[in-house]
Amino acid sequence: MPEPLHLPDLLSGGWRDAPFAPFREGVDIARLHDGPPAVALLRYAPGAGVPAHYHRGLETILVLEGTQSDDRGTYAEGALILNPEGTSHRVWSDDGCVVLIQWTLPVEFLSDRPQDT
């Protein structure tokens, strides 16, 4: 049986000791639960981003530090973003940020889709 995970003081920087590993260029990930749903921390370096992707399930993001932007706006520390199934967007952080993210199904990167001919 899996053990519960407790992250004390997450909102006060308790994420800093999480085991981050490279995810994409300029973005590190600390996987907290492989799911479903999957839960992780993402740490964006200033100027880093994630290309356009399609949500096959609900994605929930809580901005813990800094600001995260997508095609619809910029979200500051404390913002909660829900990206429902069927939506798509690009994500970036001009100044760097850390977010808590939960997703019910893996995203599909749109650049991975075959081009229409």
C-alpha positions in Angstrom: 0.0 0.0 0.0 1.4 3.4 -0.9 2.4 5.8 1.9 0.7 9.2 2.1 2.9 12.1 1.1 3.1 15.2 3.4 4.7 18.4 2.2 4.7 20.8 5.2 4.7 24.5 4.4 4.3 24.0 0.7 3.0 27.6 0.3 5.9 29.0 2.2 8.6 27.5 0.1 8.5 23.9 1.4 8.8 22.7 -2.2 12.5 23.8 -2.3 13.8 20.5 -1.1 11.8 18.4 -3.6 13.8 16.1 -5.9 13.7 18.1 -9.1 14.9 16.5 -12.4 15.1 17.9 -16.0 11.8 17.8 -17.8 12.1 20.1 -20.8 14.7 22.8 -21.6 14.5 25.3 -18.7 11.8 23.3 -16.9 12.5 20.9 -14.0 9.9 18.5 -12.5 9.5 16.9 -9.1 7.1 14.0 -9.5 4.9 13.7 -6.4 2.4 11.0 -7.5 2.4 9.1 -10.8 -1.4 8.7 -10.8 -3.8 8.8 -12.3 -4.1 11.6 -11.4 -0.5 12.6 -11.6 0.8 15.3 -9.4 4.1 17.2 -9.7 5.9 20.4 -9.1 7.3 22.3 -12.1 10.0 24.8 -11.8 10.5 27.2 -14.8 13.7 29.1 -15.3 13.2 32.7 -16.5 12.2 32.7 -20.1 11.4 28.9 -20.2 8.2 27.5 -21.6 6.3 24.4 -22.7 5.1 24.2 -26.3 1.4 24.1 -27.3 -0.3 21.0 -26.0 -3.8 19.6 -25.9 -5.5 18.5 -22.6 -7.0 15.0 -22.8 -8.1 15.4 -19.2 -8.4 18.1 -16.5 -5.2 19.9 -15.6 -5.1 21.9 -12.4 -2.3 24.4 -11.7 -1.5 26.3 -8.5 1.2 29.0 -8.8 3.4 28.8 -5.8 6.0 31.4 -6.7 6.6 33.8 -9.5 4.3 34.2 -12.5 3.2 31.7 -15.2 1.7 32.8 -18.5 -0.3 31.1 -21.2 -2.2 32.1 -24.3 -5.0 33.5 -22.1 -3.1 35.5 -19.5 -0.5 35.8 -16.8 -1.1 34.3 -13.3 0.7 35.4 -10.2 1.5 33.5 -7.0 -1.6 32.0 -5.4 -3.5 31.8 -8.7 -5.4 28.6 -9.5 -5.9 27.6 -13.1 -8.2 24.9 -14.4 -7.6 23.7 -18.0 -10.5 21.3 -18.8 -10.4 18.4 -21.2 -10.4 19.5 -24.8 -8.5 22.8 -24.2 -5.0 23.7 -25.5 -2.4 26.3 -24.8 1.3 27.2 -24.6 2.9 27.9 -21.2 5.9 30.1 -20.3 7.3 32.2 -17.5 9.1 35.4 -18.2 10.6 35.7 -14.7 10.6 32.1 -13.6 8.0 30.3 -11.4 7.2 27.2 -9.5 3.7 25.6 -9.8 1.9 22.6 -8.4 0.3 20.7 -11.2 -2.2 17.8 -11.3 -3.4 16.1 -14.5 -5.8 13.3 -15.0 -4.4 12.2 -18.4 -1.1 13.0 -20.1 -1.2 16.0 -22.4 -0.6 15.6 -26.2 2.0 18.0 -27.5 0.6 19.5 -30.7 4.0 19.6 -32.4 3.9 15.8 -32.2 0.7 15.6 -34.2 1.1 14.7 -37.9 0.7 17.7 -40.1 -2.4 17.8 -42.4 -1.5 17.5 -46.1 
